Amino acid sequence: MVSIYWPVRSTLTIPQQITSDIRALLEGYGIGDPSASANNALLLNIVLDICSRLTTIVSAHHLGSSLVPDAKKYRLLADILNDAALVLDTVSPVLNSYLGWPQLRIAALCLSASSRALCGIVAGGSKAAISLHFASPEKGKGDIGDLNAKDASKETVLALFGMVVGSFLVPRLTTLFSTYFTLFVLIGLHIALNYMGVKALALRTMNHHRLWISWFLYDEAYHPTLSPTISSSNDPTPPSTKSGSSSDKDKVKHTFTPEKVNTLEPLFTPDLFTTYRDPITHRILGHVTLGSSLSQVLDRPLHPEVIASLQHADCVIWFDKKCLLYEDDPNDEDQDSEPTSPYLRPDVVPHVHVCYKDIDRCSKRSRVRAWIAAGLLCKAITHLQDRIRRTNSDYKIETERLLRTKSNDNAGDEWAISPVVPNLLAEISRGSYIGDYQPGWRNFRKKGLDLGWAFRDEGAKTGSYNSPDSAEVDDGEDGLVMPEPKYVLSGLGYSYETKKDA
């Protein structure tokens, strides 16, 4: 009910804005100007129509596939674009009559036409997704036809009411200051109400933002990091968290609910695929580079155990050079000793590289899973760095231990990371299978269905999802895909030589 209330209030302000905009637009076409001609108005209308149609074609091609997953963002963006077009239409007569720049007036009207066309594309797609959300209740069946009919009726009533109010308001706006003051107050009110409206929406489908937030909260249930505790002031080492205990598993059912995740979802984040952030504190947890070249990332040969753990993985996750710290001499050219496993610097924000193997092997789904695994790995490293600084410990974060694909390898370790991370690393390896009750993708999706999430993948409902013998269409993770990689890895072998004794 709250999500319907705010759009009603915001829709009420639109006709009053349009009323003042129409007057300015007519002035922009030359109404009231004795030097204006019908031919000039016709040519101007043709130019504006060309700009509008070109914008529609280009924007539909580039934005069409992202309108449904990011419906909230584009619904708000549509209102911003519409208000921007109104402002440009209103400003256009001022550019001509007061400043004497007719070229700027034409440019402003062309930009206004493009903004309005772009608004039509993003508003149509996002509104369809939101209407489908309201017509698809968690229980029972909805009627999208009845919903659209009533929504159109509601907008008609509000438009009529707004026009009546605007007809009394516009004749009293006789000065330039009163016109623009009223316009910007209405626009500010319109955008604020729409922002509240989209923030109140609790969509039950996944996009990249909601997927990351859900996994962050899911990981918190198994390995809490938001409220770290120290057992004793005399003991510098924090106690280990008993990962997988029943008390931790019980928390999962209350963590990533659609209402909570949508509340934490940011609407505009330009660095989604390069930076991981804590959705609660907005702290940067780490950085990621997707599709890196492994030959450019490595500055030394890999440890053989690291190579062995990465041989069967669809993606190779490794750390940036500035994050690593070696104990041996970098100028040592002795080939008799195998490479050592480096440590992570405790004072550097983790930066990981995801190196994809050949496209036939590294599926779209694997690339999404590798992105989530890299993010939770950065989260775990940041938590370890905080513990080291807080306890003044000399503990060293060894990379080989972080990349283990079995959570029981770290059993009993006081500095063990979340069991979710090694399970995710194992799930992007060929031949690895995580059971239903282990923290991984299968368990995550089952918990998500219980919490009310509407996954697009039918495999999550039938129970065949991620089974060892399942043959499923690779359309990404729940329809979500990652940017295509620039580099791919054709093979991974040992990069050092050893001398054998005779």
C-alpha positions in Angstrom: 0.0 0.0 0.0 2.9 2.3 0.8 4.5 1.7 -2.6 1.2 2.8 -4.3 0.7 5.9 -2.1 3.9 7.7 -3.2 3.4 7.3 -7.0 -0.2 8.7 -6.6 1.2 11.8 -4.8 4.0 12.3 -7.4 1.6 11.8 -10.4 -0.5 14.7 -9.0 2.4 17.2 -9.6 3.0 16.2 -13.2 0.0 18.0 -14.8 0.8 21.2 -13.0 4.4 21.1 -14.4 3.1 20.3 -17.9 0.7 23.2 -17.8 3.5 25.7 -17.3 5.7 23.8 -19.8 3.1 24.0 -22.6 3.1 27.8 -22.3 6.8 28.0 -22.6 6.9 25.4 -25.4 4.4 27.4 -27.5 6.6 30.5 -26.9 9.5 28.4 -28.1 7.7 27.6 -31.3 7.2 31.3 -31.9 3.7 31.9 -30.7 3.4 35.6 -29.9 6.6 36.5 -32.0 5.7 38.5 -35.1 8.9 37.5 -36.8 8.2 33.7 -36.5 6.9 31.8 -39.6 5.1 28.5 -40.2 8.0 27.2 -42.2 10.4 27.7 -39.3 8.1 26.0 -36.9 7.7 23.1 -39.4 11.4 22.6 -39.8 11.9 22.8 -36.1 9.3 20.1 -35.6 11.0 17.9 -38.1 14.4 18.3 -36.4 12.9 17.5 -33.0 11.1 14.4 -34.4 14.4 13.1 -35.9 16.2 13.5 -32.6 13.4 11.8 -30.8 13.3 8.8 -33.1 17.1 8.3 -33.2 17.2 8.4 -29.4 14.4 5.8 -29.3 16.2 3.4 -31.6 19.6 3.7 -29.9 18.3 3.6 -26.3 16.1 0.5 -27.0 19.2 -1.3 -28.3 21.5 -0.5 -25.4 19.0 -0.5 -22.5 16.4 -3.0 -23.5 17.8 -6.0 -21.6 18.5 -4.1 -18.4 15.1 -2.4 -17.9 13.4 -5.4 -16.1 16.3 -6.3 -13.6 16.9 -2.6 -12.7 13.3 -1.5 -12.9 13.5 0.7 -9.8 16.5 2.6 -11.0 15.1 3.2 -14.5 11.7 4.1 -13.1 13.3 7.0 -11.1 15.5 7.8 -14.1 12.4 8.2 -16.3 11.0 10.8 -14.0 14.3 12.7 -13.9 14.5 12.7 -17.7 10.9 13.8 -18.0 11.5 16.7 -15.6 14.7 17.6 -17.4 12.8 17.8 -20.7 10.2 20.1 -19.0 13.0 22.4 -17.7 14.6 22.6 -21.2 11.3 23.4 -22.8 10.6 26.1 -20.3 14.1 27.6 -20.6 14.1 27.6 -24.4 12.2 30.9 -24.8 14.6 32.6 -22.3 17.6 31.6 -24.4 16.0 33.3 -27.4 14.3 36.4 -26.1 16.5 37.3 -23.1 19.9 36.1 -24.2 19.5 36.4 -28.0 20.9 32.9 -28.7 18.4 31.2 -31.0 20.9 28.4 -31.7 20.9 27.5 -28.0 17.1 27.5 -28.1 17.1 24.9 -30.9 19.8 22.8 -29.1 17.7 22.9 -25.9 14.6 21.8 -27.7 16.5 18.9 -29.4 17.9 17.8 -26.1 14.5 18.0 -24.6 13.0 15.8 -27.4 15.8 13.2 -26.8 15.3 13.2 -23.1 11.5 12.7 -23.5 12.1 9.9 -26.0 14.6 8.2 -23.6 12.0 8.7 -20.8 9.5 6.8 -22.9 11.8 3.8 -23.4 12.9 3.5 -19.8 9.5 4.3 -18.3 7.7 1.8 -20.5 10.1 -1.1 -19.7 10.4 -0.4 -16.0 6.7 0.2 -15.6 5.9 -3.2 -17.2 8.3 -4.9 -14.8 6.7 -3.1 -11.8 3.2 -3.9 -13.0 4.2 -7.6 -13.4 5.5 -7.5 -9.8 2.2 -6.2 -8.4 0.2 -8.7 -10.6 2.3 -11.7 -9.4 1.6 -12.0 -5.7 3.6 -14.5 -3.6 0.3 -16.5 -3.0 -2.5 -16.8 -5.4 -2.8 -15.3 -8.9 -2.9 -11.8 -10.0 -4.6 -10.1 -13.0 -2.3 -7.8 -14.9 -5.1 -6.6 -17.2 -7.2 -5.4 -14.3 -4.2 -3.8 -12.8 -3.3 -1.8 -15.9 -6.9 -0.8 -16.4 -7.2 0.6 -12.8 -3.7 2.2 -13.1 -4.8 4.0 -16.3 -8.0 5.1 -14.6 -6.1 6.4 -11.6 -3.7 8.4 -13.8 -6.6 9.9 -15.7 -8.3 11.1 -12.6 -5.1 12.6 -11.2 -4.3 14.2 -14.5 -7.7 15.9 -14.7 -7.4 17.1 -11.1 -3.9 18.4 -11.8 -5.0 20.2 -14.9 -7.7 22.0 -13.0 -5.3 23.1 -10.4 -2.8 24.2 -13.1 -5.4 26.2 -14.9 -5.9 28.3 -11.8 -2.2 28.5 -11.0 -0.5 29.3 -14.4 -2.4 32.7 -15.1 -1.0 34.0 -11.7 2.6 33.2 -12.7 3.3 36.5 -14.4 7.0 37.0 -13.6 10.0 35.0 -14.6 10.9 34.4 -10.9 7.5 33.1 -10.0 7.3 30.8 -13.0 10.7 29.1 -12.4 10.3 29.1 -8.6 7.0 27.2 -8.9 8.4 24.9 -11.6 11.4 23.8 -9.6 9.4 23.4 -6.4 7.0 21.0 -8.3 9.9 19.2 -9.9 11.7 18.7 -6.6 8.5 17.5 -5.0 7.9 15.1 -7.9 11.4 13.6 -7.8 11.3 13.3 -4.0 8.0 11.5 -4.0 9.1 9.1 -6.8 12.3 8.3 -4.9 10.2 7.4 -1.9 8.0 5.3 -4.1 10.7 3.2 -5.7 12.5 2.8 -2.4 9.3 1.4 -0.9 9.1 -1.3 -3.6 10.2 -4.8 -2.5 10.8 -6.6 -5.8 11.1 -10.4 -5.5 13.3 -10.9 -8.5 17.1 -10.7 -8.5 19.4 -8.2 -10.2 23.1 -7.8 -9.6 22.7 -5.4 -6.7 20.2 -7.6 -4.9 22.2 -10.7 -5.6 25.3 -9.2 -4.0 23.4 -7.9 -1.0 21.6 -11.3 -0.5 24.9 -13.2 -0.6 26.5 -10.7 1.8 23.7 -11.2 4.3 23.7 -15.0 3.7 27.4 -15.1 4.5 26.8 -13.0 7.6 24.5 -15.7 9.0 27.4 -18.3 8.8 30.3 -16.0 9.7 29.2 -12.7 11.4 31.6 -9.8 10.9 29.4 -6.8 11.7 29.8 -7.1 15.5 33.1 -8.8 16.2 33.8 -9.7 19.8 36.9 -10.5 21.8 36.7 -13.2 24.5 39.2 -11.6 26.9 41.2 -8.4 27.1 44.3 -10.4 27.9 43.9 -12.7 25.0 44.9 -11.0 21.7 43.4 -13.7 19.5 39.6 -13.5 18.9 37.7 -16.7 19.3 36.7 -18.7 16.3 33.2 -18.6 15.0 31.7 -22.0 14.9 30.7 -22.0 11.3 27.7 -24.1 10.4 26.3 -24.3 13.9 22.5 -24.6 14.2 22.2 -21.2 15.7 24.0 -19.6 12.7 21.8 -21.6 10.2 18.7 -20.5 11.9 19.6 -16.9 11.2 19.5 -17.5 7.5 15.7 -17.5 7.4 15.7 -13.9 8.7 18.6 -12.5 6.7 18.1 -11.8 3.0 14.3 -11.3 2.9 13.1 -9.3 -0.2 12.0 -6.4 2.1 15.4 -6.1 3.8 17.4 -6.5 0.6 15.4 -3.9 -1.3 15.8 -1.5 1.5 19.6 -1.8 1.3 19.7 -1.7 -2.5 21.3 1.5 -4.0 19.6 2.9 -7.0 22.7 4.3 -8.8 26.1 2.6 -8.4 28.5 3.2 -11.4 31.2 0.9 -10.0 29.1 -2.2 -9.4 31.4 -4.6 -11.4 34.7 -3.1 -10.0 34.1 -2.4 -6.3 32.5 -4.4 -3.5 30.8 -2.4 -0.8 29.2 -3.3 2.5 25.5 -2.7 1.8 25.0 -1.6 5.4 27.9 0.6 6.2 28.8 1.4 2.5 32.4 0.6 3.3 34.6 -0.5 0.4 35.4 -4.2 1.0 37.6 -4.7 -2.1 38.1 -4.3 -5.8 37.8 -6.7 -8.7 38.9 -6.8 -12.3 36.9 -9.1 -14.4 38.4 -10.9 -17.4 42.0 -10.0 -16.6 45.0 -11.6 -18.3 46.7 -14.0 -15.9 50.1 -13.3 -17.6 49.8 -9.6 -16.8 48.6 -10.2 -13.2 51.3 -12.6 -12.2 54.8 -11.3 -11.4 56.1 -14.6 -10.0 55.4 -18.3 -10.6 52.5 -19.7 -8.7 52.8 -22.2 -5.8 52.2 -25.8 -7.0 49.4 -26.3 -4.5 47.7 -23.1 -5.8 48.0 -24.4 -9.4 46.6 -27.7 -8.4 43.6 -26.1 -6.8 43.0 -24.0 -9.9 43.4 -26.7 -12.5 39.7 -27.7 -12.6 38.2 -24.3 -11.9 36.2 -22.6 -14.6 37.7 -19.2 -13.5 41.1 -18.4 -11.9 40.9 -16.0 -9.0 44.2 -14.3 -8.0 45.3 -11.2 -6.2 46.7 -8.0 -7.5 50.5 -7.4 -7.2 50.2 -4.5 -4.8 48.3 -6.8 -2.3 50.9 -9.5 -2.1 53.9 -9.8 0.1 56.7 -12.3 -0.4 59.2 -13.4 2.2 61.9 -14.7 -0.1 64.3 -12.5 -2.1 62.7 -11.4 -5.4 66.2 -11.5 -7.0 66.8 -15.1 -6.1 67.2 -17.0 -9.3 67.7 -20.5 -7.7 65.5 -22.9 -9.7 66.0 -25.7 -7.3 63.3 -24.4 -4.9 59.6 -24.2 -5.8 57.8 -20.9 -5.6 56.5 -19.9 -2.2 52.9 -18.9 -1.4 52.7 -15.1 -0.8 50.9 -13.3 2.0 48.4 -10.5 1.8 49.4 -7.1 3.0 47.3 -6.2 6.1 47.1 -2.5 5.2 46.0 -2.7 1.6 42.4 -3.0 0.4 42.1 -6.4 -1.3 42.0 -6.4 -5.1 41.3 -9.6 -6.9 41.5 -10.5 -10.6 39.1 -13.0 -12.1 40.7 -14.7 -15.1 38.3 -16.6 -17.3 39.2 -19.8 -19.1 38.0 -20.5 -22.6 34.5 -19.4 -23.2 33.2 -22.9 -24.0 34.3 -24.0 -20.5 33.6 -20.8 -18.5 29.9 -20.5 -18.8 27.8 -17.4 -18.2 26.6 -18.9 -14.9 30.2 -19.6 -13.8 31.2 -16.0 -14.4 28.4 -14.7 -12.2 29.4 -17.2 -9.5 33.0 -16.2 -9.7 32.0 -12.6 -9.3 30.1 -13.4 -6.1 32.9 -15.7 -4.8 35.5 -12.9 -5.4 33.3 -10.5 -3.5 32.9 -12.7 -0.4 36.6 -13.5 -0.6 37.3 -9.7 -0.3 34.8 -9.5 2.5 36.6 -12.3 4.4 40.1 -10.7 3.8 38.8 -7.3 5.0 37.5 -8.9 8.2 40.8 -10.6 8.8 42.7 -7.4 8.3 40.4 -5.7 10.8 41.0 -8.4 13.4 44.8 -8.1 12.9 44.7 -4.3 13.4 42.3 -4.5 16.3 44.3 -7.2 18.2 47.8 -6.0 17.1 48.4 -9.6 16.0 51.3 -10.7 13.8 49.1 -13.2 12.0 49.8 -13.4 8.3 47.1 -14.0 5.7 48.4 -16.7 3.4 46.9 -16.8 -0.1 47.1 -20.6 -0.5 44.9 -21.1 2.6 42.3 -18.6 1.3 41.9 -20.4 -2.0 41.2 -23.8 -0.5 38.0 -25.3 -1.9 37.1 -27.4 1.2 35.8 -25.7 4.2 36.9 -28.5 6.5 40.5 -27.8 5.6 40.4 -24.9 8.0 38.5 -26.7 10.7 39.7 -25.7 14.2 41.6 -22.7 12.9 41.0 -19.6 15.0 41.5 -17.4 11.9 39.3 -19.5 9.6 37.3 -17.6 7.1 33.6 -18.1 6.3 32.7 -21.7 5.1 30.7 -20.0 2.3 33.9 -18.8 0.5 35.6 -22.2 -0.1 32.2 -23.7 -1.1 31.7 -21.1 -3.7 35.3 -21.6 -5.0 34.5 -25.3 -5.2 31.3 -24.7 -7.1 33.1 -23.0 -10.0 35.3 -26.1 -10.4 34.4 -29.0 -12.6 33.3 -32.1 -10.9 32.6 -30.4 -7.5 29.2 -30.8 -6.0 28.0 -29.1 -2.8 25.2 -30.8 -0.9 21.8 -29.3 -0.1 22.7 -28.4 3.5 26.1 -26.9 2.8 26.3 -23.1 2.4 26.4 -22.7 -1.4 24.3 -21.8 -4.4 21.9 -24.7 -4.0 21.3 -24.0 -0.3 21.1 -20.3 -1.0 18.4 -20.7 -3.6 16.3 -23.0 -1.4 16.5 -20.6 1.4 15.6 -17.8 -1.0 12.5 -19.6 -2.2 11.4 -20.0 1.5 11.9 -16.3 2.0 9.7 -15.3 -0.9 12.2 -14.7 -3.7 10.8 -15.4 -7.2 13.7 -17.0 -9.1 13.4 -17.1 -12.9 15.1 -20.5 -13.1 12.7 -23.4 -12.8 15.6 -25.6 -11.7 15.4 -24.0 -8.3 11.8 -25.1 -7.9 12.1 -28.6 -9.2 15.2 -29.5 -7.2 17.3 -30.3 -10.2 19.3 -27.0 -10.0 23.0 -27.6 -9.8 22.8 -31.3 -9.6 25.8 -33.2 -11.0 23.9 -34.7 -13.9 21.7 -31.7 -14.8 21.9 -30.3 -18.3 20.5 -26.8 -18.2 20.4 -23.9 -20.6 23.2 -21.5 -19.7 21.4 -18.1 -19.6 23.4 -16.8 -16.7 22.6 -17.0 -13.0 18.8 -16.4 -12.8 19.0 -14.5 -16.1 21.9 -12.3 -14.9 25.1 -12.2 -16.9 28.5 -10.5 -16.5 30.3 -8.3 -19.1 32.1 -10.3 -21.8 35.8 -10.9 -20.9 38.5 -9.2 -22.9 41.0 -12.0 -22.2 40.5 -15.7 -21.7 42.9 -18.3 -20.4 43.6 -21.2 -22.8 45.5 -23.3 -20.2 47.1 -23.4 -16.8 50.4 -25.3 -16.2 53.3 -25.3 -13.9 55.4 -22.2 -14.5 58.7 -23.3 -12.8 61.3 -25.9 -13.3 62.8 -28.3 -10.8 66.1 -30.2 -10.9 65.9 -33.9 -10.1 68.6 -35.7 -8.2 70.5 -38.3 -10.1 
